[in-house]
Amino acid sequence: MNQTRDTDGASGAAPDSLEEELTPEQLAERWEAEGPPPAGAVANLASSLIAAAVGAAGMALAVSFGLGSPAQPGPGMWPFAVSVVIVVFGVVQVIVGRRGGEGEKFTRLSWLAAIGLATLVGLLLLMPVIGFEIPSLLLCLIWMKFLGGETWRSAVLYSVLVVAGFYGIFILALGTSIPHLI
C-alpha cells in the first residue's frame, strides 16, 4: 500500500523532483555546500602568481614567434596580447584578491587545467616545426577525449572539423602566416 501523498492528493513524487521544487537560491546553497572547501589566502596568492608567471612565459614565447606590426601582425601578435591580459589579471588578483571571496581548494580535477596548459605549450612548440595541423589535431583530441570525456568517435570527428575550420579561416580565407603543412 502506497502511503505517500502530496497536499493535493496525488501520489508521492520521486526524490529527484524535490530539486525542481527548490528555489535558485536554495540550489546555489546546496551546490556550494557540496563543492570543494575554500582555498584560503595563501592558495589564492599562489594561484595568482602562477597565472602571472604563465602569462609572462606566454609573452616570451609569443615574442619568439615574432610580433610584426599592427598593419602586418606576426604569428605572435595575438598570443602576446592575450598573455599581457593574463599577466594584468594575475597582478590585479594579487593586489585585490585578498579582499575578495574565497577561491576553491585545489582538487584532483585541478590538474586538468595544468594538463590543458601543458598541451597548449606543446602545440606552440611544435607549430613552427611541423605546422599547425597535426599539433592542433592532437590538442583537440586530448582536450575532447581526456579532459572533456567525449567518446572517441565524437572526439575524432569534432577535432577534424575544428582543424579544418581553422585551416579554412586562417590559411585560406585570411592568408595568415601561421606555419602549416598543406
PyMOL CGO cylinders between C-alpha atoms (Angstrom):
from pymol import cmd
from pymol.cgo import CYLINDER

trace = [
    CYLINDER, 0.00, 0.00, 0.00, 1.46, 3.36, -1.05, 0.3, 1, 1, 1, 1, 1, 1,
    CYLINDER, 1.46, 3.36, -1.05, 1.22, 5.77, 1.86, 0.3, 1, 1, 1, 1, 1, 1,
    CYLINDER, 1.22, 5.77, 1.86, 2.98, 8.82, 0.37, 0.3, 1, 1, 1, 1, 1, 1,
    CYLINDER, 2.98, 8.82, 0.37, 0.77, 11.68, -0.72, 0.3, 1, 1, 1, 1, 1, 1,
    CYLINDER, 0.77, 11.68, -0.72, 1.20, 15.32, -1.73, 0.3, 1, 1, 1, 1, 1, 1,
    CYLINDER, 1.20, 15.32, -1.73, -1.00, 18.04, -0.30, 0.3, 1, 1, 1, 1, 1, 1,
    CYLINDER, -1.00, 18.04, -0.30, -3.13, 18.00, -3.47, 0.3, 1, 1, 1, 1, 1, 1,
    CYLINDER, -3.13, 18.00, -3.47, -3.88, 14.29, -3.07, 0.3, 1, 1, 1, 1, 1, 1,
    CYLINDER, -3.88, 14.29, -3.07, -1.53, 12.98, -5.78, 0.3, 1, 1, 1, 1, 1, 1,
    CYLINDER, -1.53, 12.98, -5.78, 0.78, 10.09, -5.07, 0.3, 1, 1, 1, 1, 1, 1,
    CYLINDER, 0.78, 10.09, -5.07, 4.30, 10.79, -3.80, 0.3, 1, 1, 1, 1, 1, 1,
    CYLINDER, 4.30, 10.79, -3.80, 6.92, 12.10, -6.19, 0.3, 1, 1, 1, 1, 1, 1,
    CYLINDER, 6.92, 12.10, -6.19, 10.34, 10.69, -6.86, 0.3, 1, 1, 1, 1, 1, 1,
    CYLINDER, 10.34, 10.69, -6.86, 13.22, 12.13, -4.78, 0.3, 1, 1, 1, 1, 1, 1,
    CYLINDER, 13.22, 12.13, -4.78, 14.64, 13.85, -7.90, 0.3, 1, 1, 1, 1, 1, 1,
    CYLINDER, 14.64, 13.85, -7.90, 11.56, 16.06, -8.16, 0.3, 1, 1, 1, 1, 1, 1,
    CYLINDER, 11.56, 16.06, -8.16, 12.49, 17.71, -4.85, 0.3, 1, 1, 1, 1, 1, 1,
    CYLINDER, 12.49, 17.71, -4.85, 15.28, 19.53, -6.69, 0.3, 1, 1, 1, 1, 1, 1,
    CYLINDER, 15.28, 19.53, -6.69, 12.74, 21.01, -9.07, 0.3, 1, 1, 1, 1, 1, 1,
    CYLINDER, 12.74, 21.01, -9.07, 10.83, 22.48, -6.12, 0.3, 1, 1, 1, 1, 1, 1,
    CYLINDER, 10.83, 22.48, -6.12, 13.87, 24.29, -4.70, 0.3, 1, 1, 1, 1, 1, 1,
    CYLINDER, 13.87, 24.29, -4.70, 14.38, 27.98, -5.39, 0.3, 1, 1, 1, 1, 1, 1,
    CYLINDER, 14.38, 27.98, -5.39, 17.52, 29.09, -7.27, 0.3, 1, 1, 1, 1, 1, 1,
    CYLINDER, 17.52, 29.09, -7.27, 18.94, 30.43, -4.01, 0.3, 1, 1, 1, 1, 1, 1,
    CYLINDER, 18.94, 30.43, -4.01, 18.38, 27.09, -2.27, 0.3, 1, 1, 1, 1, 1, 1,
    CYLINDER, 18.38, 27.09, -2.27, 20.01, 25.24, -5.17, 0.3, 1, 1, 1, 1, 1, 1,
    CYLINDER, 20.01, 25.24, -5.17, 23.01, 27.58, -5.07, 0.3, 1, 1, 1, 1, 1, 1,
    CYLINDER, 23.01, 27.58, -5.07, 23.38, 26.95, -1.32, 0.3, 1, 1, 1, 1, 1, 1,
    CYLINDER, 23.38, 26.95, -1.32, 23.19, 23.18, -1.88, 0.3, 1, 1, 1, 1, 1, 1,
    CYLINDER, 23.19, 23.18, -1.88, 25.79, 23.25, -4.67, 0.3, 1, 1, 1, 1, 1, 1,
    CYLINDER, 25.79, 23.25, -4.67, 28.10, 25.45, -2.57, 0.3, 1, 1, 1, 1, 1, 1,
    CYLINDER, 28.10, 25.45, -2.57, 27.82, 23.05, 0.36, 0.3, 1, 1, 1, 1, 1, 1,
    CYLINDER, 27.82, 23.05, 0.36, 28.66, 20.09, -1.91, 0.3, 1, 1, 1, 1, 1, 1,
    CYLINDER, 28.66, 20.09, -1.91, 31.64, 21.85, -3.56, 0.3, 1, 1, 1, 1, 1, 1,
    CYLINDER, 31.64, 21.85, -3.56, 35.29, 21.83, -2.51, 0.3, 1, 1, 1, 1, 1, 1,
    CYLINDER, 35.29, 21.83, -2.51, 36.23, 23.77, 0.62, 0.3, 1, 1, 1, 1, 1, 1,
    CYLINDER, 36.23, 23.77, 0.62, 37.67, 27.30, 0.32, 0.3, 1, 1, 1, 1, 1, 1,
    CYLINDER, 37.67, 27.30, 0.32, 41.35, 27.51, -0.55, 0.3, 1, 1, 1, 1, 1, 1,
    CYLINDER, 41.35, 27.51, -0.55, 42.46, 30.35, 1.71, 0.3, 1, 1, 1, 1, 1, 1,
    CYLINDER, 42.46, 30.35, 1.71, 44.61, 33.44, 1.23, 0.3, 1, 1, 1, 1, 1, 1,
    CYLINDER, 44.61, 33.44, 1.23, 47.92, 31.63, 0.59, 0.3, 1, 1, 1, 1, 1, 1,
    CYLINDER, 47.92, 31.63, 0.59, 46.42, 29.44, -2.15, 0.3, 1, 1, 1, 1, 1, 1,
    CYLINDER, 46.42, 29.44, -2.15, 44.77, 32.49, -3.75, 0.3, 1, 1, 1, 1, 1, 1,
    CYLINDER, 44.77, 32.49, -3.75, 48.10, 34.33, -3.74, 0.3, 1, 1, 1, 1, 1, 1,
    CYLINDER, 48.10, 34.33, -3.74, 49.93, 31.31, -5.17, 0.3, 1, 1, 1, 1, 1, 1,
    CYLINDER, 49.93, 31.31, -5.17, 47.39, 30.78, -7.96, 0.3, 1, 1, 1, 1, 1, 1,
    CYLINDER, 47.39, 30.78, -7.96, 47.51, 34.47, -8.87, 0.3, 1, 1, 1, 1, 1, 1,
    CYLINDER, 47.51, 34.47, -8.87, 51.32, 34.39, -9.06, 0.3, 1, 1, 1, 1, 1, 1,
    CYLINDER, 51.32, 34.39, -9.06, 51.21, 31.22, -11.15, 0.3, 1, 1, 1, 1, 1, 1,
    CYLINDER, 51.21, 31.22, -11.15, 48.75, 32.84, -13.57, 0.3, 1, 1, 1, 1, 1, 1,
    CYLINDER, 48.75, 32.84, -13.57, 51.00, 35.90, -13.90, 0.3, 1, 1, 1, 1, 1, 1,
    CYLINDER, 51.00, 35.90, -13.90, 54.04, 33.64, -14.48, 0.3, 1, 1, 1, 1, 1, 1,
    CYLINDER, 54.04, 33.64, -14.48, 52.19, 31.66, -17.14, 0.3, 1, 1, 1, 1, 1, 1,
    CYLINDER, 52.19, 31.66, -17.14, 51.24, 34.93, -18.84, 0.3, 1, 1, 1, 1, 1, 1,
    CYLINDER, 51.24, 34.93, -18.84, 54.86, 36.14, -18.72, 0.3, 1, 1, 1, 1, 1, 1,
    CYLINDER, 54.86, 36.14, -18.72, 56.05, 32.85, -20.24, 0.3, 1, 1, 1, 1, 1, 1,
    CYLINDER, 56.05, 32.85, -20.24, 53.40, 33.22, -22.94, 0.3, 1, 1, 1, 1, 1, 1,
    CYLINDER, 53.40, 33.22, -22.94, 54.67, 36.73, -23.68, 0.3, 1, 1, 1, 1, 1, 1,
    CYLINDER, 54.67, 36.73, -23.68, 58.23, 35.46, -24.08, 0.3, 1, 1, 1, 1, 1, 1,
    CYLINDER, 58.23, 35.46, -24.08, 57.11, 32.61, -26.33, 0.3, 1, 1, 1, 1, 1, 1,
    CYLINDER, 57.11, 32.61, -26.33, 54.96, 34.96, -28.43, 0.3, 1, 1, 1, 1, 1, 1,
    CYLINDER, 54.96, 34.96, -28.43, 57.90, 37.34, -28.91, 0.3, 1, 1, 1, 1, 1, 1,
    CYLINDER, 57.90, 37.34, -28.91, 59.99, 34.42, -30.18, 0.3, 1, 1, 1, 1, 1, 1,
    CYLINDER, 59.99, 34.42, -30.18, 57.36, 33.82, -32.88, 0.3, 1, 1, 1, 1, 1, 1,
    CYLINDER, 57.36, 33.82, -32.88, 57.62, 37.44, -33.97, 0.3, 1, 1, 1, 1, 1, 1,
    CYLINDER, 57.62, 37.44, -33.97, 55.10, 40.17, -33.22, 0.3, 1, 1, 1, 1, 1, 1,
    CYLINDER, 55.10, 40.17, -33.22, 55.16, 42.01, -36.52, 0.3, 1, 1, 1, 1, 1, 1,
    CYLINDER, 55.16, 42.01, -36.52, 53.35, 45.35, -36.62, 0.3, 1, 1, 1, 1, 1, 1,
    CYLINDER, 53.35, 45.35, -36.62, 49.70, 46.34, -36.26, 0.3, 1, 1, 1, 1, 1, 1,
    CYLINDER, 49.70, 46.34, -36.26, 49.47, 46.62, -40.07, 0.3, 1, 1, 1, 1, 1, 1,
    CYLINDER, 49.47, 46.62, -40.07, 51.28, 43.28, -40.62, 0.3, 1, 1, 1, 1, 1, 1,
    CYLINDER, 51.28, 43.28, -40.62, 50.79, 41.19, -37.46, 0.3, 1, 1, 1, 1, 1, 1,
    CYLINDER, 50.79, 41.19, -37.46, 53.16, 38.29, -36.97, 0.3, 1, 1, 1, 1, 1, 1,
    CYLINDER, 53.16, 38.29, -36.97, 52.19, 34.88, -35.59, 0.3, 1, 1, 1, 1, 1, 1,
    CYLINDER, 52.19, 34.88, -35.59, 52.97, 36.00, -32.05, 0.3, 1, 1, 1, 1, 1, 1,
    CYLINDER, 52.97, 36.00, -32.05, 50.85, 39.18, -32.03, 0.3, 1, 1, 1, 1, 1, 1,
    CYLINDER, 50.85, 39.18, -32.03, 47.59, 37.76, -30.64, 0.3, 1, 1, 1, 1, 1, 1,
    CYLINDER, 47.59, 37.76, -30.64, 49.20, 35.28, -28.25, 0.3, 1, 1, 1, 1, 1, 1,
    CYLINDER, 49.20, 35.28, -28.25, 51.24, 38.21, -26.92, 0.3, 1, 1, 1, 1, 1, 1,
    CYLINDER, 51.24, 38.21, -26.92, 48.10, 40.33, -26.41, 0.3, 1, 1, 1, 1, 1, 1,
    CYLINDER, 48.10, 40.33, -26.41, 46.31, 37.51, -24.60, 0.3, 1, 1, 1, 1, 1, 1,
    CYLINDER, 46.31, 37.51, -24.60, 49.39, 36.88, -22.43, 0.3, 1, 1, 1, 1, 1, 1,
    CYLINDER, 49.39, 36.88, -22.43, 49.53, 40.55, -21.45, 0.3, 1, 1, 1, 1, 1, 1,
    CYLINDER, 49.53, 40.55, -21.45, 45.90, 40.34, -20.32, 0.3, 1, 1, 1, 1, 1, 1,
    CYLINDER, 45.90, 40.34, -20.32, 46.70, 37.22, -18.27, 0.3, 1, 1, 1, 1, 1, 1,
    CYLINDER, 46.70, 37.22, -18.27, 49.62, 38.98, -16.56, 0.3, 1, 1, 1, 1, 1, 1,
    CYLINDER, 49.62, 38.98, -16.56, 47.49, 42.04, -15.79, 0.3, 1, 1, 1, 1, 1, 1,
    CYLINDER, 47.49, 42.04, -15.79, 44.69, 39.90, -14.34, 0.3, 1, 1, 1, 1, 1, 1,
    CYLINDER, 44.69, 39.90, -14.34, 47.20, 37.90, -12.29, 0.3, 1, 1, 1, 1, 1, 1,
    CYLINDER, 47.20, 37.90, -12.29, 48.78, 41.05, -10.83, 0.3, 1, 1, 1, 1, 1, 1,
    CYLINDER, 48.78, 41.05, -10.83, 45.38, 42.64, -10.13, 0.3, 1, 1, 1, 1, 1, 1,
    CYLINDER, 45.38, 42.64, -10.13, 44.29, 39.44, -8.39, 0.3, 1, 1, 1, 1, 1, 1,
    CYLINDER, 44.29, 39.44, -8.39, 47.45, 39.52, -6.23, 0.3, 1, 1, 1, 1, 1, 1,
    CYLINDER, 47.45, 39.52, -6.23, 46.60, 43.08, -5.17, 0.3, 1, 1, 1, 1, 1, 1,
    CYLINDER, 46.60, 43.08, -5.17, 42.83, 42.93, -4.66, 0.3, 1, 1, 1, 1, 1, 1,
    CYLINDER, 42.83, 42.93, -4.66, 42.26, 39.17, -4.38, 0.3, 1, 1, 1, 1, 1, 1,
    CYLINDER, 42.26, 39.17, -4.38, 42.85, 39.09, -0.65, 0.3, 1, 1, 1, 1, 1, 1,
    CYLINDER, 42.85, 39.09, -0.65, 39.72, 41.18, -0.09, 0.3, 1, 1, 1, 1, 1, 1,
    CYLINDER, 39.72, 41.18, -0.09, 37.62, 39.07, -2.49, 0.3, 1, 1, 1, 1, 1, 1,
    CYLINDER, 37.62, 39.07, -2.49, 35.79, 35.84, -1.87, 0.3, 1, 1, 1, 1, 1, 1,
    CYLINDER, 35.79, 35.84, -1.87, 37.41, 32.53, -1.18, 0.3, 1, 1, 1, 1, 1, 1,
    CYLINDER, 37.41, 32.53, -1.18, 38.58, 30.50, -4.15, 0.3, 1, 1, 1, 1, 1, 1,
    CYLINDER, 38.58, 30.50, -4.15, 38.14, 26.76, -4.26, 0.3, 1, 1, 1, 1, 1, 1,
    CYLINDER, 38.14, 26.76, -4.26, 40.75, 24.45, -2.81, 0.3, 1, 1, 1, 1, 1, 1,
    CYLINDER, 40.75, 24.45, -2.81, 42.82, 22.57, -5.39, 0.3, 1, 1, 1, 1, 1, 1,
    CYLINDER, 42.82, 22.57, -5.39, 41.50, 19.08, -6.00, 0.3, 1, 1, 1, 1, 1, 1,
    CYLINDER, 41.50, 19.08, -6.00, 42.32, 16.21, -8.30, 0.3, 1, 1, 1, 1, 1, 1,
    CYLINDER, 42.32, 16.21, -8.30, 40.29, 17.91, -11.02, 0.3, 1, 1, 1, 1, 1, 1,
    CYLINDER, 40.29, 17.91, -11.02, 42.54, 20.98, -10.77, 0.3, 1, 1, 1, 1, 1, 1,
    CYLINDER, 42.54, 20.98, -10.77, 45.20, 19.01, -12.62, 0.3, 1, 1, 1, 1, 1, 1,
    CYLINDER, 45.20, 19.01, -12.62, 43.02, 19.11, -15.74, 0.3, 1, 1, 1, 1, 1, 1,
    CYLINDER, 43.02, 19.11, -15.74, 43.87, 22.80, -16.12, 0.3, 1, 1, 1, 1, 1, 1,
    CYLINDER, 43.87, 22.80, -16.12, 47.59, 22.02, -15.83, 0.3, 1, 1, 1, 1, 1, 1,
    CYLINDER, 47.59, 22.02, -15.83, 47.27, 19.28, -18.46, 0.3, 1, 1, 1, 1, 1, 1,
    CYLINDER, 47.27, 19.28, -18.46, 45.40, 21.69, -20.73, 0.3, 1, 1, 1, 1, 1, 1,
    CYLINDER, 45.40, 21.69, -20.73, 48.16, 24.28, -20.33, 0.3, 1, 1, 1, 1, 1, 1,
    CYLINDER, 48.16, 24.28, -20.33, 50.92, 21.73, -20.97, 0.3, 1, 1, 1, 1, 1, 1,
    CYLINDER, 50.92, 21.73, -20.97, 49.26, 20.53, -24.18, 0.3, 1, 1, 1, 1, 1, 1,
    CYLINDER, 49.26, 20.53, -24.18, 48.80, 24.13, -25.32, 0.3, 1, 1, 1, 1, 1, 1,
    CYLINDER, 48.80, 24.13, -25.32, 52.51, 24.81, -24.77, 0.3, 1, 1, 1, 1, 1, 1,
    CYLINDER, 52.51, 24.81, -24.77, 53.25, 21.63, -26.73, 0.3, 1, 1, 1, 1, 1, 1,
    CYLINDER, 53.25, 21.63, -26.73, 51.12, 22.98, -29.59, 0.3, 1, 1, 1, 1, 1, 1,
    CYLINDER, 51.12, 22.98, -29.59, 53.06, 26.23, -29.58, 0.3, 1, 1, 1, 1, 1, 1,
    CYLINDER, 53.06, 26.23, -29.58, 56.41, 24.46, -29.55, 0.3, 1, 1, 1, 1, 1, 1,
    CYLINDER, 56.41, 24.46, -29.55, 55.51, 22.02, -32.35, 0.3, 1, 1, 1, 1, 1, 1,
    CYLINDER, 55.51, 22.02, -32.35, 53.75, 24.52, -34.60, 0.3, 1, 1, 1, 1, 1, 1,
    CYLINDER, 53.75, 24.52, -34.60, 56.89, 26.17, -36.05, 0.3, 1, 1, 1, 1, 1, 1,
    CYLINDER, 56.89, 26.17, -36.05, 58.45, 22.74, -36.64, 0.3, 1, 1, 1, 1, 1, 1,
    CYLINDER, 58.45, 22.74, -36.64, 55.62, 20.73, -38.25, 0.3, 1, 1, 1, 1, 1, 1,
    CYLINDER, 55.62, 20.73, -38.25, 52.87, 23.28, -38.86, 0.3, 1, 1, 1, 1, 1, 1,
    CYLINDER, 52.87, 23.28, -38.86, 49.63, 23.76, -37.02, 0.3, 1, 1, 1, 1, 1, 1,
    CYLINDER, 49.63, 23.76, -37.02, 47.53, 20.92, -38.44, 0.3, 1, 1, 1, 1, 1, 1,
    CYLINDER, 47.53, 20.92, -38.44, 48.98, 17.90, -36.59, 0.3, 1, 1, 1, 1, 1, 1,
    CYLINDER, 48.98, 17.90, -36.59, 49.58, 19.62, -33.22, 0.3, 1, 1, 1, 1, 1, 1,
    CYLINDER, 49.58, 19.62, -33.22, 46.10, 21.22, -33.37, 0.3, 1, 1, 1, 1, 1, 1,
    CYLINDER, 46.10, 21.22, -33.37, 44.51, 17.87, -34.13, 0.3, 1, 1, 1, 1, 1, 1,
    CYLINDER, 44.51, 17.87, -34.13, 46.33, 16.24, -31.21, 0.3, 1, 1, 1, 1, 1, 1,
    CYLINDER, 46.33, 16.24, -31.21, 45.42, 19.12, -28.90, 0.3, 1, 1, 1, 1, 1, 1,
    CYLINDER, 45.42, 19.12, -28.90, 41.73, 18.87, -29.83, 0.3, 1, 1, 1, 1, 1, 1,
    CYLINDER, 41.73, 18.87, -29.83, 41.76, 15.10, -29.39, 0.3, 1, 1, 1, 1, 1, 1,
    CYLINDER, 41.76, 15.10, -29.39, 43.36, 15.31, -25.94, 0.3, 1, 1, 1, 1, 1, 1,
    CYLINDER, 43.36, 15.31, -25.94, 41.08, 18.11, -24.80, 0.3, 1, 1, 1, 1, 1, 1,
    CYLINDER, 41.08, 18.11, -24.80, 37.91, 16.48, -26.07, 0.3, 1, 1, 1, 1, 1, 1,
    CYLINDER, 37.91, 16.48, -26.07, 38.62, 12.86, -25.17, 0.3, 1, 1, 1, 1, 1, 1,
    CYLINDER, 38.62, 12.86, -25.17, 40.61, 13.05, -21.95, 0.3, 1, 1, 1, 1, 1, 1,
    CYLINDER, 40.61, 13.05, -21.95, 39.69, 16.44, -20.50, 0.3, 1, 1, 1, 1, 1, 1,
    CYLINDER, 39.69, 16.44, -20.50, 36.14, 16.61, -21.86, 0.3, 1, 1, 1, 1, 1, 1,
    CYLINDER, 36.14, 16.61, -21.86, 35.15, 12.96, -21.62, 0.3, 1, 1, 1, 1, 1, 1,
    CYLINDER, 35.15, 12.96, -21.62, 33.83, 12.70, -25.19, 0.3, 1, 1, 1, 1, 1, 1,
    CYLINDER, 33.83, 12.70, -25.19, 33.62, 9.35, -26.97, 0.3, 1, 1, 1, 1, 1, 1,
    CYLINDER, 33.62, 9.35, -26.97, 36.41, 8.50, -29.41, 0.3, 1, 1, 1, 1, 1, 1,
    CYLINDER, 36.41, 8.50, -29.41, 34.10, 8.88, -32.38, 0.3, 1, 1, 1, 1, 1, 1,
    CYLINDER, 34.10, 8.88, -32.38, 32.89, 12.35, -31.45, 0.3, 1, 1, 1, 1, 1, 1,
    CYLINDER, 32.89, 12.35, -31.45, 36.37, 13.48, -30.32, 0.3, 1, 1, 1, 1, 1, 1,
    CYLINDER, 36.37, 13.48, -30.32, 37.91, 12.46, -33.66, 0.3, 1, 1, 1, 1, 1, 1,
    CYLINDER, 37.91, 12.46, -33.66, 35.06, 13.94, -35.69, 0.3, 1, 1, 1, 1, 1, 1,
    CYLINDER, 35.06, 13.94, -35.69, 35.00, 17.27, -33.85, 0.3, 1, 1, 1, 1, 1, 1,
    CYLINDER, 35.00, 17.27, -33.85, 38.80, 17.54, -33.83, 0.3, 1, 1, 1, 1, 1, 1,
    CYLINDER, 38.80, 17.54, -33.83, 38.98, 17.10, -37.59, 0.3, 1, 1, 1, 1, 1, 1,
    CYLINDER, 38.98, 17.10, -37.59, 36.17, 19.62, -38.07, 0.3, 1, 1, 1, 1, 1, 1,
    CYLINDER, 36.17, 19.62, -38.07, 37.82, 22.18, -35.77, 0.3, 1, 1, 1, 1, 1, 1,
    CYLINDER, 37.82, 22.18, -35.77, 41.20, 21.91, -37.52, 0.3, 1, 1, 1, 1, 1, 1,
    CYLINDER, 41.20, 21.91, -37.52, 39.54, 22.06, -40.94, 0.3, 1, 1, 1, 1, 1, 1,
    CYLINDER, 39.54, 22.06, -40.94, 37.59, 25.13, -39.83, 0.3, 1, 1, 1, 1, 1, 1,
    CYLINDER, 37.59, 25.13, -39.83, 40.71, 26.88, -38.55, 0.3, 1, 1, 1, 1, 1, 1,
    CYLINDER, 40.71, 26.88, -38.55, 42.54, 25.98, -41.76, 0.3, 1, 1, 1, 1, 1, 1,
    CYLINDER, 42.54, 25.98, -41.76, 39.72, 27.42, -43.83, 0.3, 1, 1, 1, 1, 1, 1,
    CYLINDER, 39.72, 27.42, -43.83, 39.55, 30.62, -41.81, 0.3, 1, 1, 1, 1, 1, 1,
    CYLINDER, 39.55, 30.62, -41.81, 43.20, 31.39, -41.12, 0.3, 1, 1, 1, 1, 1, 1,
    CYLINDER, 43.20, 31.39, -41.12, 45.02, 29.89, -44.11, 0.3, 1, 1, 1, 1, 1, 1,
    CYLINDER, 45.02, 29.89, -44.11, 42.54, 30.00, -47.00, 0.3, 1, 1, 1, 1, 1, 1,
    CYLINDER, 42.54, 30.00, -47.00, 40.34, 32.99, -46.14, 0.3, 1, 1, 1, 1, 1, 1,
    CYLINDER, 40.34, 32.99, -46.14, 42.72, 35.29, -44.24, 0.3, 1, 1, 1, 1, 1, 1,
    CYLINDER, 42.72, 35.29, -44.24, 46.04, 34.10, -45.69, 0.3, 1, 1, 1, 1, 1, 1,
    CYLINDER, 46.04, 34.10, -45.69, 47.85, 34.39, -42.35, 0.3, 1, 1, 1, 1, 1, 1,
    CYLINDER, 47.85, 34.39, -42.35, 51.47, 33.42, -41.89, 0.3, 1, 1, 1, 1, 1, 1,
    CYLINDER, 51.47, 33.42, -41.89, 50.74, 30.54, -39.48, 0.3, 1, 1, 1, 1, 1, 1,
    CYLINDER, 50.74, 30.54, -39.48, 53.14, 27.67, -40.21, 0.3, 1, 1, 1, 1, 1, 1,
    CYLINDER, 53.14, 27.67, -40.21, 51.24, 24.89, -41.98, 0.3, 1, 1, 1, 1, 1, 1,
    CYLINDER, 51.24, 24.89, -41.98, 51.95, 21.67, -43.90, 0.3, 1, 1, 1, 1, 1, 1,
    CYLINDER, 51.95, 21.67, -43.90, 49.46, 21.89, -46.75, 0.3, 1, 1, 1, 1, 1, 1,
]
cmd.load_cgo(trace, "trace")
